[in-house]
Amino acid sequence: MKNIRFNMLLGICFFLLFALLGACGGGDSPITDEIDDGKQDGQGPKTVPPVTNLVAEKTERANELQVSWTNPVGAISVEISYLLEGDKPENTAKKNIRIATEKVGSLLIVVSEPGTYIVTAVAVDNYGKRSEELTVTATPLREEEVVRTRFLERADILMTSLMNLCFGKSARDCWNTRYPLATGPYWDGDAVVWDQGAGLSGYVALRGASIGVSAYEKKYADLTDRMFNSINRFITTDNKRSAYAVYPQNGNERYYDDNVWIGLDMAELYEQTKENRFLEKAKMVWDYLMVGNTSSCGGGILWREIPAYSNKHTCSTAPAAVLGCKLYQITKEQKYLDKAKEFYAWLIQYMQDPSDHLFYDNITPSMTIGKSKYSYNSGQPMQAACLLYNITGEQQYLNEAQQIARSAHSKWFTLYDSKELGEKFYRINGDHAWFYSVLFRGFLELYKIDGRRDYVTAFEKSMLQAWMSECRNQTTNLLSNNYFIGKTNSSWQVLHEGAFVEMLARLAVLELEGK
């Protein structure tokens, strides 16, 4: 009985306890976690505004889409999803992009297969609420549609490094002689006009190669005025004639060959831009060359004006023939073509070695020939012959260009087994990159006519191997002028770096054209 009474008493106590707890609750609803029902002050459900300005575009590389949009106010992230048209929804790929303070968001999408993609953007707020979807479609480039720019990319890398290291280091805003920077032997280390011209030639070739390639075109077009003004600081007016001097001050040496290289660059800039200021400078150089075209040595053009010098050189006369052809093609004025023919004929008569069709260096008024042979001194007659063939259609010019090409290739290239490329090819065998860049102009001109790629391929593989080997400094990306003769560099001269840029840029044009 005692146990029964105890259990009844315990039950009554529990009943009273529960009743007391219920009374303390005041009859209100049970306490629960707060849930945001999206209603505030009698308003409707709170919504997240969608993104705006959603764009998906192909890039210049295969299987890539660049997506951009404007972020809405109130969102903390944007979900970008993409799906190949016709594919199953479960294969949709998603990327969640957190929003910090940016007004515009972007995402580079790399897809696994070609086709048209549906790209969708959804904004998400802090509560996980999602906006309406915004959808666009886009189709990335296929591998076979990609514009190959490996040489253009490398020319850009080299020129960018070269400018950072060597350009604009003095008040003249021009090229320093080399890297590490020179402080002499001339006033403060700024380069002589030959080197200035080599830097200009590299720039002009790269500017031309970049036309139509959005990643590079504006960058190099924007440098035009700076490069033009820089080289023109070297114009002096000695003997009441304007021409480019070794240093930018009257009384300094002036060379006809230094001038003609710049004249050729000015003609090329005119062809790129159709701006008369470049044509005017090319004509200024031509007028100066005519002063050096005296009757001594049977014709041709002197090497130097100041101080007086009496020898005639291939390096001043051959590029003058090329410039004459270029100016004739631009202006159609017969005087330029007549002189180009005259200079070329003089080179064949006096400066060409009939045994191999290559060209000697110079001739004295007593008709003694300096018989050294340099690669560029055969490159320019080759180019002149090609241009004269294009203009006149006379077969002899093409035949002579092909003879020069065969001998030049035989003399200045050697069969080489490249571990970098894993193959044997004919490689540059000299240590003067600038000479080779001028030789390359001749081979390129011939290739445009006869389509024989052997010679161009030799340059192409030489530059590929140079870039992939110890020739390229891994810190600066500058190329060693001594590499092709098995030596190393401790400094890098603008003369040769500009030439390397030119060769890479001219190869880039072929690559872009698929040739």
C-alpha positions in Angstrom: 0.0 0.0 0.0 2.8 2.3 0.8 4.3 1.9 -2.6 0.9 2.7 -4.3 0.5 5.9 -2.2 4.1 7.0 -3.0 3.5 6.5 -6.8 0.3 8.4 -6.7 1.9 11.3 -4.8 4.8 11.3 -7.3 2.4 11.5 -10.3 0.5 14.4 -8.7 3.8 16.3 -8.3 4.7 15.8 -11.9 1.3 17.0 -13.0 1.6 20.2 -10.9 5.1 20.8 -12.3 3.9 20.6 -15.9 1.0 22.9 -15.2 3.3 25.5 -13.6 5.6 25.4 -16.7 2.7 25.9 -19.0 1.5 28.9 -17.0 5.0 30.5 -17.2 4.8 30.2 -21.0 2.0 32.8 -21.0 0.0 30.8 -23.6 2.3 32.0 -26.5 3.4 29.8 -29.4 6.4 27.6 -28.9 9.8 29.2 -29.4 11.3 28.3 -32.8 14.3 29.3 -35.0 13.6 32.6 -36.8 12.8 32.1 -40.4 13.0 34.9 -43.0 9.8 34.7 -45.0 11.0 37.4 -47.3 8.3 39.9 -46.1 9.1 43.2 -44.5 6.7 45.9 -43.5 3.9 44.4 -45.5 6.0 44.3 -48.7 6.0 41.3 -51.2 8.8 38.7 -51.4 12.3 40.2 -51.6 14.0 39.4 -55.0 17.6 39.6 -56.2 18.1 41.7 -59.4 19.8 39.7 -62.2 23.2 40.5 -63.7 23.3 42.8 -66.7 25.5 43.1 -69.8 26.2 39.4 -69.9 28.7 38.7 -72.8 30.5 35.5 -73.8 33.1 35.8 -76.5 35.7 33.6 -78.1 39.4 34.4 -77.4 42.3 34.1 -79.8 43.0 30.7 -78.3 41.3 27.4 -78.9 38.4 26.2 -76.7 38.2 29.4 -74.6 35.4 31.8 -73.9 35.8 35.1 -72.0 32.6 35.8 -70.0 31.9 39.3 -68.5 28.9 40.9 -66.8 27.8 43.7 -64.6 27.2 42.7 -60.9 23.8 43.7 -59.4 23.4 45.6 -56.2 22.8 43.3 -53.2 24.3 40.1 -54.6 27.3 38.5 -53.0 28.1 36.1 -55.8 27.3 35.2 -59.3 26.9 31.6 -60.5 28.1 31.1 -64.1 27.1 27.8 -65.7 27.8 26.5 -69.2 26.6 23.6 -71.2 27.3 22.4 -74.7 24.2 22.8 -76.9 22.3 19.5 -77.1 24.1 18.0 -74.1 22.4 16.5 -71.1 21.6 19.1 -68.3 23.4 17.0 -65.7 26.6 17.8 -67.6 26.3 21.5 -66.8 29.5 22.9 -65.4 29.2 25.7 -62.8 31.6 28.3 -61.3 30.7 30.5 -58.3 32.3 33.9 -58.4 32.3 35.9 -55.2 31.7 39.6 -55.5 34.0 41.9 -53.5 33.7 45.5 -54.7 33.9 45.0 -58.4 31.2 46.4 -60.6 32.1 44.2 -63.5 32.8 40.4 -63.2 34.7 38.2 -65.6 35.6 34.5 -66.0 37.7 32.7 -68.5 36.1 29.4 -69.4 38.1 26.6 -70.9 35.9 24.0 -72.5 36.8 20.4 -73.3 35.3 20.1 -76.7 34.4 22.4 -79.6 30.8 23.6 -80.3 28.3 26.3 -79.2 27.9 26.7 -75.5 24.9 28.0 -73.5 26.3 30.3 -70.8 24.0 31.3 -67.9 24.4 33.8 -65.1 22.5 33.9 -61.8 23.1 36.4 -59.0 22.9 35.1 -55.4 22.3 37.2 -52.2 23.4 36.7 -48.6 20.2 34.6 -47.9 20.8 32.3 -50.7 18.1 33.8 -52.8 18.7 33.6 -56.6 17.9 36.0 -59.4 16.3 35.3 -62.7 18.7 33.6 -65.1 20.4 35.5 -67.9 21.6 33.4 -70.8 23.8 33.9 -73.9 25.4 31.5 -76.4 29.0 31.6 -77.8 31.3 29.4 -79.8 35.0 29.2 -79.0 37.6 28.8 -81.7 38.6 25.3 -82.8 42.2 24.3 -82.9 42.4 24.6 -86.7 41.0 28.1 -86.5 43.5 29.5 -84.1 45.9 32.1 -85.5 49.3 30.8 -84.6 51.4 33.5 -83.1 54.4 31.8 -81.5 56.9 34.0 -83.3 54.9 37.1 -82.7 54.7 36.3 -79.0 58.4 35.8 -78.8 59.2 38.9 -80.8 57.0 40.8 -78.3 58.7 39.3 -75.3 62.1 40.2 -76.6 61.2 43.7 -77.6 59.4 44.4 -74.4 62.4 43.3 -72.4 64.8 45.2 -74.6 62.8 48.4 -74.3 62.6 48.0 -70.5 66.3 47.4 -70.2 67.8 49.7 -72.9 65.4 52.3 -74.2 64.7 55.8 -72.8 67.5 55.8 -70.3 68.7 59.3 -71.1 67.1 62.7 -71.9 67.4 61.8 -75.6 64.8 59.1 -75.2 66.7 56.7 -77.4 68.5 53.3 -77.3 71.4 52.7 -74.9 74.3 50.8 -76.5 73.7 47.6 -74.6 72.6 45.8 -71.5 74.0 46.1 -68.8 73.8 49.7 -69.6 76.8 51.4 -71.1 78.2 54.6 -69.7 80.6 55.1 -72.5 82.7 55.1 -74.7 80.5 57.8 -76.2 79.1 60.7 -74.1 76.8 58.8 -71.7 76.4 55.4 -73.4 73.6 56.1 -75.8 74.0 54.0 -78.9 75.5 55.2 -82.2 73.0 55.7 -85.1 73.8 52.2 -86.6 72.5 50.6 -83.4 69.6 53.1 -83.1 68.6 52.0 -86.6 68.8 48.3 -85.7 66.4 49.0 -82.8 64.1 50.9 -85.2 64.2 48.1 -87.8 63.2 45.6 -85.1 60.3 47.9 -84.1 59.1 48.5 -87.6 59.1 44.8 -88.4 57.2 44.0 -85.2 54.8 46.9 -85.7 54.0 45.5 -89.2 53.6 41.9 -87.9 51.2 43.0 -85.1 48.7 44.7 -87.5 45.4 42.8 -87.3 46.4 41.0 -84.1 44.4 42.6 -81.3 46.7 41.4 -78.5 49.6 43.4 -80.0 48.5 45.9 -82.6 47.6 48.9 -80.3 50.7 48.4 -78.2 53.1 48.9 -81.1 51.0 51.4 -83.0 51.1 53.6 -79.8 54.9 53.6 -79.9 55.1 55.1 -83.4 55.6 58.7 -82.5 58.1 57.9 -79.8 60.3 55.8 -82.2 60.0 58.3 -85.0 61.0 61.2 -82.8 63.8 59.3 -81.2 65.6 58.4 -84.4 65.1 61.9 -85.8 67.1 63.4 -83.0 70.1 62.1 -84.9 69.5 64.4 -87.9 72.2 67.0 -88.4 72.6 69.7 -91.1 76.3 69.7 -92.0 77.1 70.9 -95.5 73.6 72.3 -95.7 72.2 68.7 -96.1 69.9 66.9 -93.6 71.0 63.4 -92.8 71.4 61.0 -89.8 74.7 61.4 -88.0 76.5 58.9 -85.8 75.7 61.2 -82.9 73.0 63.9 -82.7 75.2 67.0 -83.1 76.6 68.8 -86.1 80.2 68.0 -86.8 79.9 64.3 -86.1 80.5 61.5 -88.6 77.8 60.7 -91.2 77.7 57.5 -93.1 75.6 56.8 -96.2 74.9 53.2 -95.2 73.7 54.2 -91.7 71.2 56.5 -93.5 70.0 54.0 -96.0 68.9 51.5 -93.4 66.8 54.2 -91.7 65.4 55.2 -95.1 64.2 51.7 -95.7 62.5 51.7 -92.3 60.8 55.0 -93.1 59.5 53.5 -96.4 58.2 50.5 -94.6 56.5 52.7 -92.0 54.9 54.6 -94.9 53.6 51.4 -96.4 52.1 50.5 -93.0 50.5 53.9 -92.2 50.3 55.9 -95.5 51.5 58.9 -93.4 53.5 61.4 -95.5 56.0 62.2 -92.6 57.6 58.8 -93.1 57.8 59.1 -96.9 59.3 62.6 -96.5 62.1 61.1 -94.4 62.7 58.2 -96.9 63.0 60.8 -99.6 65.4 62.9 -97.4 67.6 59.9 -97.1 67.4 59.2 -100.9 68.5 62.8 -101.6 71.4 62.4 -99.3 72.4 59.1 -101.0 72.5 60.9 -104.3 75.3 63.2 -102.9 77.4 60.0 -102.4 76.7 58.7 -105.9 79.8 60.2 -107.5 81.5 59.1 -110.7 84.5 57.6 -109.0 84.9 53.8 -109.0 82.6 53.5 -112.0 79.6 54.5 -109.9 78.0 53.2 -106.7 77.7 55.1 -103.4 80.4 56.3 -101.0 80.4 54.7 -97.6 81.0 57.9 -95.6 80.5 61.6 -96.1 82.2 63.1 -92.9 85.1 62.9 -92.6 85.7 62.5 -96.4 86.2 59.0 -97.6 86.7 57.8 -101.2 85.8 54.1 -101.3 82.5 52.8 -102.6 80.8 50.0 -100.7 78.3 47.3 -101.3 76.7 48.1 -98.0 75.7 51.6 -99.1 75.0 50.8 -102.8 72.9 47.6 -102.5 70.4 48.9 -100.0 70.2 52.1 -102.1 69.0 49.9 -105.0 66.4 48.3 -102.6 65.3 51.8 -101.5 65.0 53.0 -105.1 62.7 50.0 -105.9 60.6 50.8 -102.8 60.2 54.5 -103.6 59.3 53.6 -107.2 56.6 51.2 -106.0 55.2 53.9 -103.7 55.5 57.0 -106.0 55.8 55.5 -109.5 58.4 58.1 -110.2 60.8 56.7 -112.8 63.9 58.3 -111.4 63.9 55.9 -108.5 63.6 52.9 -110.7 66.3 54.1 -113.1 68.8 54.6 -110.2 67.9 51.2 -108.7 68.7 49.5 -112.0 72.0 51.5 -112.2 73.1 50.6 -108.7 72.2 46.9 -109.2 74.1 46.8 -112.5 77.2 48.4 -110.8 77.1 45.8 -108.1 77.0 43.0 -110.6 79.8 44.5 -112.7 82.3 45.5 -109.9 81.4 43.9 -106.6 80.1 40.4 -107.5 82.5 37.4 -107.4 81.6 35.5 -110.6 82.8 32.2 -109.1 80.1 32.0 -106.5 77.8 35.0 -107.2 78.4 36.5 -103.7 79.6 40.1 -103.2 82.8 41.8 -102.1 82.9 44.6 -99.5 84.3 47.7 -101.2 86.3 49.2 -104.1 88.9 52.1 -104.1 89.1 54.8 -106.7 92.1 52.9 -108.1 89.7 50.0 -108.6 91.3 47.8 -105.9 88.7 45.5 -104.5 88.4 44.7 -100.8 87.4 41.1 -101.1 85.9 40.3 -97.7 82.4 38.8 -97.9 79.7 39.5 -95.4 76.3 37.9 -95.4 74.3 41.1 -95.5 76.3 42.3 -98.5 74.7 39.5 -100.5 71.3 39.8 -98.9 70.7 43.2 -100.2 71.6 42.5 -103.9 69.4 39.4 -103.6 66.5 41.6 -102.4 67.1 44.2 -105.0 67.1 41.6 -107.8 63.8 40.2 -106.5 62.2 43.7 -106.4 63.5 44.5 -109.9 62.0 41.2 -111.2 58.6 42.1 -109.6 58.7 45.5 -111.2 60.0 44.7 -114.6 59.2 41.0 -115.1 62.7 40.4 -116.5 63.8 36.9 -115.9 67.5 37.7 -115.5 66.8 39.4 -112.1 65.1 36.3 -110.7 67.8 34.0 -112.1 70.5 36.1 -110.4 68.6 36.2 -107.1 68.3 32.5 -107.1 72.1 32.1 -107.8 72.9 34.4 -104.9 70.5 32.5 -102.6 72.1 29.2 -103.3 75.6 30.4 -102.6 74.6 32.4 -99.5 72.9 29.4 -98.0 75.9 27.2 -98.7 78.4 29.7 -97.1 76.5 31.0 -94.1 74.6 27.9 -92.9 75.9 24.6 -91.5 74.1 21.3 -91.0 73.4 21.1 -87.2 71.9 18.3 -85.0 69.6 20.1 -82.5 68.8 18.5 -79.2 66.2 21.1 -78.6 64.3 20.4 -81.8 65.3 16.8 -82.1 66.3 17.0 -85.7 69.0 18.1 -88.1 68.7 21.3 -90.1 70.8 24.0 -91.7 71.6 26.6 -89.0 73.1 30.0 -88.9 76.9 29.6 -88.5 78.0 33.2 -87.7 78.1 35.6 -84.9 76.6 38.8 -86.3 72.8 38.7 -85.9 72.4 42.1 -87.6 74.1 40.8 -90.8 71.9 37.8 -90.8 68.7 39.8 -90.4 69.6 41.8 -93.5 70.4 38.6 -95.4 67.0 37.3 -94.3 65.3 40.2 -96.1 66.7 38.9 -99.4 65.6 35.3 -98.7 62.1 36.4 -97.8 61.7 38.5 -100.9 62.8 35.5 -103.0 60.4 33.1 -101.1 57.5 35.4 -102.1 58.3 34.8 -105.7 59.5 31.2 -106.1 57.9 29.6 -103.0 61.1 27.7 -102.1 61.1 27.4 -98.4 64.4 25.8 -97.7 66.2 29.0 -97.0 63.4 30.5 -94.9 63.1 27.2 -92.9 66.8 27.5 -92.0 66.1 30.9 -90.4 62.9 29.6 -88.8 64.6 26.6 -87.2 67.6 28.6 -86.2 65.4 31.1 -84.3 63.3 28.3 -82.7 66.4 26.5 -81.5 67.9 29.8 -80.2 64.8 30.6 -78.2 64.6 27.1 -76.7 68.2 26.8 -75.8 70.8 28.6 -73.6 71.0 31.3 -76.3 68.1 32.9 -74.5 68.9 34.4 -71.1 66.2 33.1 -68.7 66.2 36.3 -66.6 66.1 38.9 -69.4 64.9 36.9 -72.4 67.7 38.6 -74.4 69.4 36.4 -77.1 73.1 35.7 -77.3 74.8 37.0 -80.5 77.7 34.6 -79.8 75.5 31.5 -79.4 75.8 30.3 -83.0 79.6 30.1 -82.7 79.5 28.3 -79.4 80.3 31.2 -77.1 78.5 33.0 -74.4 77.6 36.7 -73.8 78.4 38.9 -70.8 76.5 41.9 -72.4 73.8 42.2 -75.1 74.1 44.9 -77.8 71.0 46.7 -79.1 72.4 46.2 -82.7 71.9 42.5 -82.4 68.9 42.3 -80.2 67.0 44.6 -82.6 68.1 42.2 -85.4 66.7 39.2 -83.4 63.4 41.1 -83.0 63.3 41.7 -86.7 63.9 38.1 -87.7 61.2 36.9 -85.2 58.8 39.5 -86.4 59.3 38.6 -90.1 58.8 34.9 -89.3 55.7 35.9 -87.4 54.2 37.4 -90.6 54.8 34.1 -92.4 53.2 32.2 -89.5 50.2 34.4 -89.4 49.7 34.0 -93.2 50.1 30.2 -92.9 53.1 30.2 -95.2 
